[in-house]
Every structure is written in C-alpha cells, then in structure tokens.
Amino acid sequence: MESVETAQRRRVVICDGPARHDVAASADSALGAVLRHLGIDPAAVTLHDRAGSALDLARPLGDCEDGDVLTVVDPLATTTSPRRQRGRAAAASTTPEHIPAVLAVFAVLLVALTPLTTRASAPLTAALGIVAAVAAVAAGLVWARRAPRDDVELSSGFFASPVLAAAAGLMVAPSLAWGSVHVAVICAATAVAVLSGVLAVAAVGRVAAAAYATVAALSAGLAVLWTLILLLSMPASAACAVALGLTPLVLRLLPSTALSAAPGMFIDFVRFQTLRWSVRQREPEPAHAVRATQARTMVAQSAARWRVGATITCLVAAVSAPFALVPLQGDAVVFGGQVGLAAYSAIALALQGRRALDPLVRWMPRAAAVVVVLCLVVGALGGVGTDLVVAGAVVLLVAGVVAAAVTVPVGRGARSLRWSRVADMLESLTVALALPAGLLAAGLIDLLRGMMA
C-alpha cells in the first residue's frame, strides 16, 4: 500500500530566492497548480530544472523525478535588479571614499607646502590653516559617519583628516622668537588629538572609533612630550631624541594594550582561582557566553589599534631621526647618547616586526630602522668629513659581509628556536636601553648639572 502511494506522489524541492519549499504532491498535479498553492503567481515567473532549462508549467509533476530541485526565476528581477544592485554597490563603495581620498592628496600637498607658507604673510598662512581645519573636520565626519560598521581595512579616508589637522596646526601656530618649532608641533599634535577624539565619539563603526581613539592618545602623548621640552627650555632636537628613544618601548607595549578584552573572558576567576593576589583584589566578572560576532569585533578593533599605533609611532621615529642624529654633537656624553640611540633603536625596530602577521605592522618598523641607520651615517659623515663615495663603499662592503655571514647559518637550517631566543634577548636589551640613550642624546645630563648648580 505504501509503494502504491509513493508511486502516485512526487517529492521535489522548489527554491524561490532565499525560500525553500519541500513539496510532496500528487504526480498528476500541474506545476502551475503547485506554484499557485505555494503562493507564487505562475504567470509572472518561470520554473527551471537542475540543468537550467525552463519547464512548461502545464506539465504534470509526475514528469519530474523524485528529489528534483526546481528553481523559480523572476524575469523582471533578473534584468533590472542586478543593475540597480551593482549601481548601489558602486555608489556605496566609491562615495564614502572618493572625497576623503581627494582630501588626503590635498593634505599631503599642504604638508609639503608648509615650509613655503611659513615664509608668506601671516594672514595668508592663517587663512590656509583655517581652510585645512575645515577640510579636516568635513573629511573626518564624512568618513566616520559613512564608513562601514565592520570596516577592518582603514583606507585613505581614515588618514585624510588627521593629516589635514596636522597641516592646519602647523600653519596656524604663532611665530615666536624662540620655541616656534615647539609651538608648531604642539599645535599640530593637539589639533590631531582633539579632532581624533571627536571622530572617535562620532564614528558609526566600532573599528573606526577604536582607531581614532588610538590616534588621539598617541597625539596627546606627543603634545605632552613637546610641552615638557618647551617648559625645560631644551632644543627641538632633544624632543626628537626622546621621541626616538620611546619608539621601541611604545611598539613593545602596543600588542598588549591594543587588546581590550575583559579578564573574565579568559578564565572564570570565581570558580578556578583559589587564592587572591591581594586582600583587596576584586574578582573579575566571568563571561558566561562569548559570541562569534563579539569576538570578531574585538579582534578587528585590536588589529586596527595595532596597525594605526604602529604606523604613527614609526612615522614619528622616521621624522625625528634626522633632527636627533644629524649632526653628531661634539660633547662626549651627547655623542655617545646619539650613537647608542641610533644603534639601540635600529636593532629594536628591525627585530620588533617578527611577531606581526600584518605586512604594514611588519615592515613599517624595519623602514624606520633603515631611516635611523641612514641618519647615523649622514651624521657621522658630516662630523668626520670623509669622502661620500669612500664611506658609501665601506658601508656597502660591511653590509655585504654581514649578509654573507648570515646566509651560512640560514642555509644550514639553523633559524628556529635558538636564533629566535637570541633575537628576543637582544630585542629586550635594546628596548630597555633605547630610552636612556635618548635622554643622554637630548642633553639631560647638562640640564641636571645646571639644576644642581
């Protein structure tokens, strides 16, 4: 009895867009009647089989095999909807990025023309600074409000507003008899910090907000550093030396500070911790459930903080190196501090990119290390007075010998745990010594002598 009933019925699957209908109907039922029973107008759609061939809706369901998959196709939707969707997707992808990208190019031009505008009249420079400030606010608000919520890759639209704000701060800064460079850097860093803080609050996406908050924190720290140097009546090269000495330490702290995960997400302290670290310790709240979307958002925010922080820190190091190392000073203490600062910071920057998987975070410190080494070579050539061609040949010869010496153990396969431990120890030592060397290069000893006297 069951076999007869099975032979008189057909079981098929009808897919109507995202909807799936499992149909079990009589074999003599027409396909059009089955669609009408499902609430689909047979006159407005066509039905296709697995091969993509259109089926006659007057045919009985018995002509189909048991378990066939049929697809409902709307001819109007296939001809008009994709064009509209492609148009909307293109508009959504180009509109938020088109204006900020143009403003980013404009920002680079403003920064390049800043030395020329400082020679112009004060009203003209102030007017250009106001224009750059308005453009920075407009570009930042447009990108922050229209950027995707799950944006992980920070494009040119993100960096347009901070660069414009920095250019505006440099041009609006007042010209003083002494300390004009300090005031200009302080104004630029403060403008970037204030604008980034506002954009961190106004941003729609959590990733963009986290990245702007990182920019605001680093810019505020740079402004505080230059303010202290100004109050201590120290030259601008001292601030650059301290900033270069702080670079390895900041890069070392970025991976741990970028992850904003609650302690309760790693372990249930209330259940597993038997002893407290202190009498007044407050036990973290346990995370009873961790969702995939929450974890993805947290990882994206941490990656954005790390990328933006490493980019800004390496740029500050590359800009500070020429002013901190060129020329080498005649004082023995300052000279030793400059040489140690260059050596320690270059080694630390070259080794700190080993842990990163992102290409930007991996190669930005190495590029900054190359800039530091070049600045040290230029400073040494300026102080010694050696012929440039001869010195360049010596540097290339030493680099070739070092590369050949490193090729031998690498070719033998000795590149795993032993060399990694040596690099870790060397990196830790240089990170610890870079800041004291930067303080010596800044002339802190002379400052302390003057205070004691």
Sequence and secondary structure as in RCSB ss.txt:
>XXXX:A:sequence
MESVETAQRRRVVICDGPARHDVAASADSALGAVLRHLGIDPAAVTLHDRAGSALDLARPLGDCEDGDVLTVVDP
LATTTSPRRQRGRAAAASTTPEHIPAVLAVFAVLLVALTPLTTRASAPLTAALGIVAAVAAVAAGLVWARRAPRD
DVELSSGFFASPVLAAAAGLMVAPSLAWGSVHVAVICAATAVAVLSGVLAVAAVGRVAAAAYATVAALSAGLAVL
WTLILLLSMPASAACAVALGLTPLVLRLLPSTALSAAPGMFIDFVRFQTLRWSVRQREPEPAHAVRATQARTMVA
QSAARWRVGATITCLVAAVSAPFALVPLQGDAVVFGGQVGLAAYSAIALALQGRRALDPLVRWMPRAAAVVVVLC
LVVGALGGVGTDLVVAGAVVLLVAGVVAAAVTVPVGRGARSLRWSRVADMLESLTVALALPAGLLAAGLIDLLRG
MMA
>XXXX:A:secstr
 HHHHHHTEEEEEEEETTEEEEEEEETTSBHHHHHHHTT  TTT EEE TTS EE TTSBGGGS TT EEEEE H
HHHHHHHHHHHHHHHHHHHHHHHHHHHHHHHHHHHHHHHHHHHTS HHHHHHHHHHHHHHHHHHHHHHHHHS TT
  S  HHHHHHHHHHHHHHHHHS   SS HHHHHHHHHHHHHHHHHHHHHHH SSHHHHHHHHHHHHHHHHHHHH
HHHHHHTT  HHHHHHHHHHHHHHHHHHHHHHH    GGGT  HHHH  S SSTT       S   HHHHHHHHH
HHHHHHHHHHHHHHHHHHHHHHHHHSS  SSHHHHHHHHHHHHHHHHHHHHGGGS  SHHHHHHHHHHHHHHHHH
HHHHHHHHH   HHHHHHHHHHHHHHHHHHHHHHHHTT  SHHHHHHHHHHHHHHHHHHHHHHHHHTTHHHHHHH
HH 
